[in-house]
Amino acid sequence: MADTLPDVVLPAKTPVDLYAATGITVGAKVNVENITSSDVRVHVGSVAPTMGVSGASLLLPGQSGENTQGDSGLWAWSVTGGAVQVVEVV
């Protein structure tokens, strides 16, 4: 089992680089779980997404998802603020 990293806090309307926030190597496959009661959006890309632009995946409260190995970056945000748990998939 992988070591548990601290939760990544998502300030309202602020994209957070999940690789930088966790110290996980860029491109690693990860599982992202929404651990709050707010909706969270997740975007794959090397630069921060523009708020309001489509193309992000939605994680409802309690829902999780995995990215693809080799992604150039991974960002998450919540309109009202929230938090996610990120674990590297090995």
N, CA and C atoms as an extended XYZ file, in Angstrom:
270
Properties=species:S:1:pos:R:3:atomname:S:1:resname:S:1:resid:I:1 pbc="F F F"
N         0.843       -1.175        0.000 N   MET     1
C         0.000        0.000        0.000 CA  MET     1
C         0.890        1.240        0.000 C   MET     1
N         0.498        2.239       -0.768 N   ALA     2
C         1.270        3.472       -0.861 CA  ALA     2
C         1.123        4.284        0.419 C   ALA     2
N         2.159        5.074        0.729 N   ASP     3
C         2.077        5.976        1.868 CA  ASP     3
C         1.011        7.023        1.586 C   ASP     3
N         0.280        7.405        2.620 N   THR     4
C        -0.747        8.427        2.464 CA  THR     4
C        -0.104        9.804        2.553 C   THR     4
N        -0.375       10.626        1.541 N   LEU     5
C         0.108       11.996        1.533 CA  LEU     5
C        -0.933       12.894        2.191 C   LEU     5
N        -0.519       14.089        2.656 N   PRO     6
C        -1.512       15.019        3.205 CA  PRO     6
C        -2.542       15.397        2.131 C   PRO     6
N        -3.739       15.729        2.570 N   ASP     7
C        -4.770       16.189        1.642 CA  ASP     7
C        -4.282       17.442        0.922 C   ASP     7
N        -4.704       17.606       -0.324 N   VAL     8
C        -4.385       18.815       -1.087 CA  VAL     8
C        -5.596       19.729       -0.987 C   VAL     8
N        -5.410       20.877       -0.359 N   VAL     9
C        -6.477       21.854       -0.185 CA  VAL     9
C        -6.620       22.665       -1.468 C   VAL     9
N        -7.861       22.858       -1.885 N   LEU    10
C        -8.161       23.607       -3.106 CA  LEU    10
C        -8.864       24.907       -2.727 C   LEU    10
N        -8.139       26.037       -2.711 N   PRO    11
C        -8.797       27.313       -2.446 CA  PRO    11
C        -9.850       27.594       -3.529 C   PRO    11
N       -10.892       28.297       -3.192 N   ALA    12
C       -11.967       28.585       -4.142 CA  ALA    12
C       -11.442       29.217       -5.423 C   ALA    12
N       -11.874       28.675       -6.554 N   LYS    13
C       -11.583       29.206       -7.892 CA  LYS    13
C       -10.096       29.344       -8.193 C   LYS    13
N        -9.268       28.450       -7.620 N   THR    14
C        -7.820       28.516       -7.814 CA  THR    14
C        -7.289       27.153       -8.235 C   THR    14
N        -6.864       26.993       -9.499 N   PRO    15
C        -6.297       25.707       -9.916 CA  PRO    15
C        -5.024       25.388       -9.119 C   PRO    15
N        -4.899       24.148       -8.683 N   VAL    16
C        -3.734       23.689       -7.917 CA  VAL    16
C        -3.048       22.576       -8.704 C   VAL    16
N        -1.738       22.704       -8.884 N   ASP    17
C        -0.925       21.690       -9.565 CA  ASP    17
C        -0.763       20.509       -8.603 C   ASP    17
N        -1.416       19.401       -8.909 N   LEU    18
C        -1.409       18.263       -7.990 CA  LEU    18
C        -0.041       17.600       -7.886 C   LEU    18
N         0.734       17.587       -8.960 N   TYR    19
C         2.080       17.010       -8.882 CA  TYR    19
C         2.969       17.863       -7.968 C   TYR    19
N         2.926       19.168       -8.135 N   ALA    20
C         3.749       20.052       -7.294 CA  ALA    20
C         3.303       19.999       -5.837 C   ALA    20
N         2.001       19.938       -5.608 N   ALA    21
C         1.467       19.943       -4.238 CA  ALA    21
C         1.792       18.666       -3.474 C   ALA    21
N         1.978       17.556       -4.205 N   THR    22
C         2.209       16.274       -3.539 CA  THR    22
C         3.658       15.803       -3.612 C   THR    22
N         4.433       16.358       -4.541 N   GLY    23
C         5.795       15.884       -4.728 CA  GLY    23
C         5.883       14.621       -5.569 C   GLY    23
N         4.761       14.202       -6.120 N   ILE    24
C         4.745       13.033       -7.010 CA  ILE    24
C         5.334       13.455       -8.354 C   ILE    24
N         6.140       12.593       -8.953 N   THR    25
C         6.792       12.886      -10.227 CA  THR    25
C         5.771       13.140      -11.327 C   THR    25
N         5.966       14.236      -12.076 N   VAL    26
C         5.083       14.565      -13.197 CA  VAL    26
C         5.048       13.387      -14.162 C   VAL    26
N         3.855       13.018      -14.564 N   GLY    27
C         3.673       11.906      -15.486 CA  GLY    27
C         3.294       10.599      -14.816 C   GLY    27
N         3.446       10.546      -13.498 N   ALA    28
C         3.058        9.328      -12.785 CA  ALA    28
C         1.536        9.176      -12.808 C   ALA    28
N         1.076        7.948      -12.833 N   LYS    29
C        -0.357        7.675      -12.756 CA  LYS    29
C        -0.789        7.834      -11.307 C   LYS    29
N        -1.861        8.591      -11.094 N   VAL    30
C        -2.349        8.827       -9.741 CA  VAL    30
C        -3.858        8.613       -9.656 C   VAL    30
N        -4.314        8.381       -8.443 N   ASN    31
C        -5.737        8.324       -8.133 CA  ASN    31
C        -6.058        9.588       -7.348 C   ASN    31
N        -7.083       10.316       -7.784 N   VAL    32
C        -7.507       11.549       -7.124 CA  VAL    32
C        -8.908       11.328       -6.568 C   VAL    32
N        -9.080       11.536       -5.269 N   GLU    33
C       -10.384       11.369       -4.637 CA  GLU    33
C       -10.866       12.695       -4.065 C   GLU    33
N       -12.091       13.069       -4.402 N   ASN    34
C       -12.713       14.261       -3.840 CA  ASN    34
C       -13.189       13.917       -2.431 C   ASN    34
N       -12.595       14.542       -1.425 N   ILE    35
C       -12.913       14.207       -0.030 CA  ILE    35
C       -13.789       15.262        0.649 C   ILE    35
N       -14.370       16.162       -0.138 N   THR    36
C       -15.215       17.211        0.431 CA  THR    36
C       -16.629       17.128       -0.131 C   THR    36
N       -17.488       18.018        0.336 N   SER    37
C       -18.877       18.046       -0.132 CA  SER    37
C       -19.067       18.940       -1.360 C   SER    37
N       -17.990       19.498       -1.894 N   SER    38
C       -18.058       20.345       -3.089 CA  SER    38
C       -17.635       19.555       -4.315 C   SER    38
N       -18.122       19.974       -5.471 N   ASP    39
C       -17.652       19.393       -6.726 CA  ASP    39
C       -16.222       19.845       -6.995 C   ASP    39
N       -15.417       18.960       -7.581 N   VAL    40
C       -14.026       19.263       -7.932 CA  VAL    40
C       -13.838       18.966       -9.416 C   VAL    40
N       -13.122       19.817      -10.089 N   ARG    41
C       -12.769       19.604      -11.493 CA  ARG    41
C       -11.292       19.246      -11.572 C   ARG    41
N       -10.969       18.312      -12.491 N   VAL    42
C        -9.592       17.874      -12.683 CA  VAL    42
C        -9.246       18.056      -14.160 C   VAL    42
N        -8.090       18.654      -14.419 N   HIS    43
C        -7.651       18.969      -15.781 CA  HIS    43
C        -6.255       18.409      -16.017 C   HIS    43
N        -6.064       17.765      -17.162 N   VAL    44
C        -4.746       17.261      -17.558 CA  VAL    44
C        -4.112       18.282      -18.490 C   VAL    44
N        -2.897       18.728      -18.156 N   GLY    45
C        -2.178       19.676      -18.995 CA  GLY    45
C        -0.975       20.229      -18.267 C   GLY    45
N        -0.029       20.744      -19.030 N   SER    46
C         1.213       21.235      -18.429 CA  SER    46
C         1.070       22.622      -17.807 C   SER    46
N         0.029       23.360      -18.172 N   VAL    47
C        -0.194       24.700      -17.605 CA  VAL    47
C        -1.571       24.751      -16.951 C   VAL    47
N        -1.720       25.685      -16.037 N   ALA    48
C        -2.986       25.832      -15.318 CA  ALA    48
C        -4.128       26.093      -16.301 C   ALA    48
N        -5.266       25.469      -16.067 N   PRO    49
C        -6.410       25.681      -16.950 CA  PRO    49
C        -7.018       27.066      -16.761 C   PRO    49
N        -7.720       27.526      -17.771 N   THR    50
C        -8.474       28.765      -17.684 CA  THR    50
C        -9.831       28.441      -17.074 C   THR    50
N       -10.175       29.130      -16.024 N   MET    51
C       -11.451       28.874      -15.358 CA  MET    51
C       -12.603       29.092      -16.334 C   MET    51
N       -13.588       28.213      -16.289 N   GLY    52
C       -14.754       28.329      -17.138 CA  GLY    52
C       -14.615       27.670      -18.495 C   GLY    52
N       -13.439       27.155      -18.816 N   VAL    53
C       -13.224       26.480      -20.086 CA  VAL    53
C       -13.481       24.992      -19.891 C   VAL    53
N       -14.193       24.395      -20.829 N   SER    54
C       -14.519       22.980      -20.692 CA  SER    54
C       -13.284       22.116      -20.937 C   SER    54
N       -13.423       20.834      -20.723 N   GLY    55
C       -12.322       19.904      -20.932 CA  GLY    55
C       -11.824       19.280      -19.649 C   GLY    55
N       -12.409       19.685      -18.529 N   ALA    56
C       -12.012       19.106      -17.245 CA  ALA    56
C       -13.001       18.012      -16.854 C   ALA    56
N       -12.509       17.056      -16.110 N   SER    57
C       -13.362       15.987      -15.589 CA  SER    57
C       -13.954       16.418      -14.255 C   SER    57
N       -15.174       16.022      -14.003 N   LEU    58
C       -15.870       16.363      -12.764 CA  LEU    58
C       -15.777       15.207      -11.779 C   LEU    58
N       -15.374       15.527      -10.545 N   LEU    59
C       -15.410       14.551       -9.450 CA  LEU    59
C       -16.443       15.043       -8.441 C   LEU    59
N       -17.518       14.290       -8.299 N   LEU    60
C       -18.532       14.617       -7.309 CA  LEU    60
C       -18.013       14.244       -5.920 C   LEU    60
N       -18.631       14.748       -4.855 N   PRO    61
C       -18.187       14.395       -3.507 CA  PRO    61
C       -18.078       12.880       -3.324 C   PRO    61
N       -16.945       12.428       -2.813 N   GLY    62
C       -16.702       11.013       -2.573 CA  GLY    62
C       -16.240       10.226       -3.785 C   GLY    62
N       -16.241       10.836       -4.942 N   GLN    63
C       -15.864       10.153       -6.175 CA  GLN    63
C       -14.352       10.253       -6.399 C   GLN    63
N       -13.798        9.251       -7.089 N   SER    64
C       -12.369        9.280       -7.414 CA  SER    64
C       -12.176        8.921       -8.877 C   SER    64
N       -10.976        9.209       -9.365 N   GLY    65
C       -10.638        8.881      -10.739 CA  GLY    65
C        -9.134        8.793      -10.890 C   GLY    65
N        -8.703        8.159      -11.972 N   GLU    66
C        -7.268        8.009      -12.261 CA  GLU    66
C        -6.943        8.674      -13.589 C   GLU    66
N        -5.736        9.206      -13.660 N   ASN    67
C        -5.261        9.778      -14.914 CA  ASN    67
C        -4.516        8.706      -15.704 C   ASN    67
N        -3.882        9.116      -16.791 N   THR    68
C        -3.125        8.212      -17.645 CA  THR    68
C        -1.631        8.402      -17.387 C   THR    68
N        -0.891        7.313      -17.306 N   GLN    69
C         0.563        7.380      -17.154 CA  GLN    69
C         1.140        8.263      -18.257 C   GLN    69
N         2.040        9.185      -17.912 N   GLY    70
C         2.697       10.038      -18.893 CA  GLY    70
C         2.034       11.380      -19.121 C   GLY    70
N         0.954       11.684      -18.395 N   ASP    71
C         0.310       12.989      -18.556 CA  ASP    71
C         1.297       14.111      -18.227 C   ASP    71
N         1.178       15.223      -18.943 N   SER    72
C         2.128       16.335      -18.806 CA  SER    72
C         1.890       17.195      -17.578 C   SER    72
N         0.785       17.026      -16.916 N   GLY    73
C         0.461       17.792      -15.725 CA  GLY    73
C        -0.935       17.424      -15.262 C   GLY    73
N        -1.268       17.774      -14.022 N   LEU    74
C        -2.575       17.445      -13.469 CA  LEU    74
C        -2.973       18.542      -12.488 C   LEU    74
N        -4.114       19.154      -12.737 N   TRP    75
C        -4.597       20.286      -11.957 CA  TRP    75
C        -5.989       19.989      -11.400 C   TRP    75
N        -6.302       20.557      -10.247 N   ALA    76
C        -7.637       20.420       -9.668 CA  ALA    76
C        -8.073       21.764       -9.106 C   ALA    76
N        -9.394       21.998       -9.137 N   TRP    77
C        -9.949       23.200       -8.536 CA  TRP    77
C       -11.409       22.975       -8.184 C   TRP    77
N       -11.901       23.865       -7.342 N   SER    78
C       -13.301       23.831       -6.938 CA  SER    78
C       -13.796       25.269       -6.892 C   SER    78
N       -14.990       25.501       -7.367 N   VAL    79
C       -15.541       26.855       -7.370 CA  VAL    79
C       -15.688       27.366       -5.938 C   VAL    79
N       -16.107       26.509       -5.027 N   THR    80
C       -16.346       26.934       -3.644 CA  THR    80
C       -15.216       26.573       -2.685 C   THR    80
N       -14.188       25.886       -3.180 N   GLY    81
C       -13.103       25.397       -2.329 CA  GLY    81
C       -13.351       23.940       -1.977 C   GLY    81
N       -12.301       23.218       -1.716 N   GLY    82
C       -12.440       21.799       -1.391 CA  GLY    82
C       -11.103       21.183       -1.075 C   GLY    82
N       -11.030       19.864       -1.195 N   ALA    83
C        -9.781       19.148       -0.955 CA  ALA    83
C        -9.843       17.801       -1.654 C   ALA    83
N        -8.679       17.307       -2.024 N   VAL    84
C        -8.575       15.980       -2.655 CA  VAL    84
C        -7.455       15.197       -1.979 C   VAL    84
N        -7.578       13.884       -2.065 N   GLN    85
C        -6.512       12.974       -1.637 CA  GLN    85
C        -5.899       12.429       -2.930 C   GLN    85
N        -4.589       12.506       -3.046 N   VAL    86
C        -3.879       12.050       -4.249 CA  VAL    86
C        -2.910       10.957       -3.856 C   VAL    86
N        -3.003        9.805       -4.550 N   VAL    87
C        -2.138        8.664       -4.267 CA  VAL    87
C        -1.569        8.151       -5.588 C   VAL    87
N        -0.259        7.930       -5.624 N   GLU    88
C         0.357        7.375       -6.812 CA  GLU    88
C        -0.070        5.916       -6.990 C   GLU    88
N        -0.420        5.550       -8.213 N   VAL    89
C        -0.818        4.187       -8.535 CA  VAL    89
C         0.425        3.434       -8.967 C   VAL    89
N         0.784        2.395       -8.215 N   VAL    90
C         1.998        1.618       -8.535 CA  VAL    90
C         1.657        0.213       -8.933 C   VAL    90
